[in-house]
């Protein structure tokens, strides 16, 4: 079979992402803080980028005020020529001066550091238990087993490994592991290192001196009935009336099922809004938050190297490469800001009723609606609303919050799923605790309001709101 070489022309279409386009796509999902960190890093790596000093614009305005302040300082200095000597005595001999002399010397009010800088970092559950272990035992083996037990606790303080699994880590005898486990279970907080909820509550009841009482029997034998709110059945099993049972249930209700959670509390996360929605003359305007973003420009001194003939080829090539990178970055940042502005303005147009009246008036919205409105692709809108927050008159919301599916009502208007969840929550809050509403009854109430939903949809929304079933919400006393 012969092999021949041929020239053939072929026409095809390809999607090629240029470096500038790749950079623009990379910048879109970034939050304001992430963008600021990236720009600061680019300034360090690219010598052609420099930050515009804000003092340049403020110098001319501040100059007259500075001159006036200097004149006032000079006048005060001339009128009080002996103040320096008094301050000197006050500084070195303050402990030996009488009150009459101190009254003539102006005292300086020292500015204390903010309270946030004086707070220490709280200890975690592991640190708290390890500290107690070091006080309770000097035996190296017990300490090793105790550390293994503490290391296998979850954030709630529950032991997630079995005794046999911990014994194999040593290896240690199972009896010794059981002994150390009982030691750790006696630490603060009470109920820590329990293997299940039943053991956790039992440890707390015994610490209260309620061992052998009907309260402990409810936990050890009938905890499932209590969890399912089957109070009549529990009353029959215990041989007690509901009124007599109430006291024991109240004791159990005040126990802590997650004793370790208080030591592993999550620190509050602070967000910086990327967009502020301001109302100006009965119109809402989107204002981008540029606080913290460095204002960059291309250095003119390095740029002149491209115009000089005496620069060698390597220098010119490097400067040209860095110049193009800096120009692409500045254009990408500018394009990012314009795109966020367009998306935010489009959200304002769609969600005007929400901005005026609140969550109950949030209308259904999908990415396609905003993409068609601003003439961009859905993927671009999706990148823009990622990790972005919007400060509105109704509070601070993630930009993704405004995009929800809708359900048609009998009045012809679509209602957002968030609005329906809010309505379900209010219906349940207003119910009679002795006769809680079932999902079917909530369906009937919403149908009278023009919203036709299936019972499973109500159950889904209720679970998303973390609201228990009607049987679990029922109060018998």
C-alpha positions, 0 to 999 in steps of 0.5 A: 500500500503506497503512502502519498503526501497531499495538501488539503484545505479544510474550513472548521470552527474552533473556540479558542480562549485567549489569555485575556478571556481566560483571565476575565473568566477567572476574575468573575467568581471572585469576591471583593476580598479575593480580588483584592488579594489577587491584585496585591499579589500581581503588584508584587509579581509584575513591576509594571503595575503600581498602585495609585496613591490616594494622597495625590488627590487629597493633598491639594484639598488638605493643604489649606487646612494643614497650613491653618492648623500649623498656624494655630499650633504655633500660636499655642506654642508662643502663648505657653512657652513654659509648657514643655518644662511642666510636661517634663516634670510631669513625665519624670516626677508624677509620683512625687508631685502634689495634687495642686501641681498636677491640676496645672498640667494638662493630662493626656488621655491615652487611647486604649486598644479596641476590645477586640484586640484583648480577647483571647482565643477560646480553647477547643473541646480537645484542649479542654479535655486534654487539660483535665486528663493531665490533671487526673492521671500520671500514667503514660498508658492511661494518658495515651488511651485517653488521648486516643479517646479524645481524638475520636470525639466529634464536634458534639462530644460523642465517641465515634469509635468503638472500644475495640477499635481504640484498643487496636490502636495501642494495642491496649487491653479492652478492660483498660480502655473501658476504665479510661473511657469511664474516666474521660466520661467523668470530665467536664462537660458532663455527658462527653465521650458517650457512645450514643444519645442514651448514654449521654443523657444517662451520664448527665442524670447520674451526675444530677443524682437521679440514678434509679429514678423514673427519669433514668428509666424513661431514658434507658428503656423508653427513649424512642417513645419520648423522641416520637412524642408518644406521650400516652404510650409512654404513660402506659408503659411507665404506669404513670399519669400524664401529669405525673410524667410531666416532671420527669420529661421536663428534667430530660428536656433540659439536658444537653444532647450535644455537650461538646458543641459549646466548646466547638462553637463556630466563629461568626463569619463576616462578609463584605457586600460586593454591591450596595443597593441605594434608593435615590429619588424613588429609584434603586441604584447599584453601587459597587463596593471598591473599598479595599481594592487597590487602584492600579495603573501601569508604571510610566517609568517601565513603559518608557523602556519600550521606546528606548533603543538602547535597551537590549532585546531581552529587556524589551521582550520582558517589559513587553510581556509584563506590559501586556499582562498588566494591560490584560489584568486592568481590562479584565478587572474593568470588565468584571466590574461592569458585568457585576453592575449590569447583573445587579441592576437587572436584579433590581429591575426584577425584584423591585417589590422585594426591595420595597416590601420584603421577602413576601414579595420576592418573585421567581427568577432564574439565571436565564431571565437576567442573561436575556435582560443584559444580553449575556450567557447564563454561565456568565451570570452564574459566575457573577453571582457566585461568592457575591453579597448584596446589601439591600434595604431588606438586609444583606443577601447572597446574590444567589438568594434572588434566584428561585423557581416559581409556582403558579397561583390561581390568580395567574401570578407566579410565587417564589418558593422562598415566599411559600416557605415563609408562609408555611413558617408563619402558618405553623408559628400561629397554630395551636400547640395542642392541635398542630396542623398536618401537612394536608391541612397546610395544603388546604390553607394554601389552596384557599390562598390560591396556591396549589401544592402537593402534600409532599412539596409541603413536607419537603419545604417543612424539612428544609425549614427544619420544622418537625412533623405535627406529631413531634410538635404536639404538646399534651400538657 
